Amino acid sequence: MSEKLYTVAVLKAQTGKFDELVAVLEELAKETRQEAGALQYGFYRNQEEPNTILSFEEWQDADVESAHWKAPHLTLAIEKFKDILDGEPTIYKSHQII
């Protein structure tokens, strides 16, 4: 039996580019939520750092999440991130232990 995979990503927008980042993430979320095996996919604004967005994802298993990285809507978003993000996103992939 495959084990669910949980992903948390931290994305920080450049000054003045928060709304642009949200627009890219809205389209990304719309498409990703239709992927088979995407169980949860949401974005949240950090209260302490308002230019920072946290992504919380729940995937059926690691294979499904890995396939997501090849999806055209994600590769397009990654290309757009180059002009929007302040540095590389930090990504944590994990399995639930408790």
JOTAQUI-V895998 format. One record per residue. N is the residue number from 1. PSI is psi in whole degrees, -180 to 180 (none if undefined). NEAR is the number of other ideal C-beta (glycine too) atoms within 12 Angstrom. D_FIRST is the distance of its C-alpha to the first C-alpha in whole Angstrom. Layout:
n->N psi->PSI near->NEAR d_first->D_FIRST
n->N psi->PSI near->NEAR d_first->D_FIRST
This chain:
n->1 psi->136 near->5 d_first->0
n->2 psi->150 near->14 d_first->4
n->3 psi->136 near->18 d_first->7
n->4 psi->149 near->24 d_first->10
n->5 psi->134 near->28 d_first->13
n->6 psi->135 near->25 d_first->16
n->7 psi->135 near->32 d_first->19
n->8 psi->128 near->24 d_first->23
n->9 psi->144 near->33 d_first->26
n->10 psi->119 near->25 d_first->29
n->11 psi->126 near->37 d_first->32
n->12 psi->123 near->26 d_first->36
n->13 psi->147 near->31 d_first->38
n->14 psi->156 near->19 d_first->42
n->15 psi->129 near->15 d_first->44
n->16 psi->2 near->12 d_first->45
n->17 psi->13 near->23 d_first->42
n->18 psi->-48 near->25 d_first->40
n->19 psi->-36 near->18 d_first->41
n->20 psi->-41 near->23 d_first->40
n->21 psi->-44 near->33 d_first->37
n->22 psi->-42 near->23 d_first->36
n->23 psi->-42 near->18 d_first->37
n->24 psi->-41 near->31 d_first->34
n->25 psi->-33 near->36 d_first->31
n->26 psi->-46 near->20 d_first->32
n->27 psi->-42 near->21 d_first->32
n->28 psi->-46 near->36 d_first->29
n->29 psi->-43 near->26 d_first->27
n->30 psi->-47 near->17 d_first->28
n->31 psi->-42 near->21 d_first->27
n->32 psi->-38 near->34 d_first->23
n->33 psi->-15 near->24 d_first->23
n->34 psi->-8 near->15 d_first->23
n->35 psi->139 near->27 d_first->20
n->36 psi->132 near->16 d_first->17
n->37 psi->-4 near->25 d_first->14
n->38 psi->103 near->30 d_first->17
n->39 psi->-38 near->22 d_first->17
n->40 psi->140 near->23 d_first->20
n->41 psi->101 near->32 d_first->22
n->42 psi->160 near->22 d_first->26
n->43 psi->142 near->32 d_first->28
n->44 psi->139 near->22 d_first->31
n->45 psi->131 near->22 d_first->34
n->46 psi->127 near->18 d_first->35
n->47 psi->-35 near->10 d_first->38
n->48 psi->-29 near->8 d_first->39
n->49 psi->89 near->17 d_first->39
n->50 psi->-14 near->16 d_first->40
n->51 psi->4 near->26 d_first->39
n->52 psi->133 near->25 d_first->35
n->53 psi->138 near->36 d_first->32
n->54 psi->135 near->25 d_first->29
n->55 psi->130 near->35 d_first->26
n->56 psi->123 near->23 d_first->23
n->57 psi->144 near->34 d_first->20
n->58 psi->124 near->27 d_first->16
n->59 psi->149 near->32 d_first->14
n->60 psi->-41 near->23 d_first->11
n->61 psi->176 near->22 d_first->9
n->62 psi->-33 near->20 d_first->12
n->63 psi->-42 near->17 d_first->12
n->64 psi->-44 near->26 d_first->14
n->65 psi->-40 near->34 d_first->16
n->66 psi->-41 near->19 d_first->17
n->67 psi->-32 near->20 d_first->18
n->68 psi->-36 near->37 d_first->20
n->69 psi->-16 near->23 d_first->22
n->70 psi->-3 near->15 d_first->24
n->71 psi->137 near->24 d_first->24
n->72 psi->-36 near->17 d_first->28
n->73 psi->-31 near->26 d_first->29
n->74 psi->-42 near->31 d_first->27
n->75 psi->-35 near->16 d_first->29
n->76 psi->-44 near->17 d_first->32
n->77 psi->-42 near->34 d_first->32
n->78 psi->-40 near->25 d_first->31
n->79 psi->-42 near->15 d_first->35
n->80 psi->-33 near->23 d_first->36
n->81 psi->-30 near->28 d_first->35
n->82 psi->-31 near->18 d_first->37
n->83 psi->-1 near->16 d_first->40
n->84 psi->-40 near->29 d_first->39
n->85 psi->149 near->29 d_first->37
n->86 psi->82 near->23 d_first->39
n->87 psi->177 near->15 d_first->37
n->88 psi->145 near->13 d_first->33
n->89 psi->151 near->27 d_first->31
n->90 psi->129 near->18 d_first->29
n->91 psi->130 near->21 d_first->25
n->92 psi->127 near->16 d_first->22
n->93 psi->134 near->23 d_first->19
n->94 psi->166 near->20 d_first->17
n->95 psi->143 near->17 d_first->14
n->96 psi->134 near->11 d_first->15
n->97 psi->-23 near->7 d_first->16
n->98 psi->none near->4 d_first->18
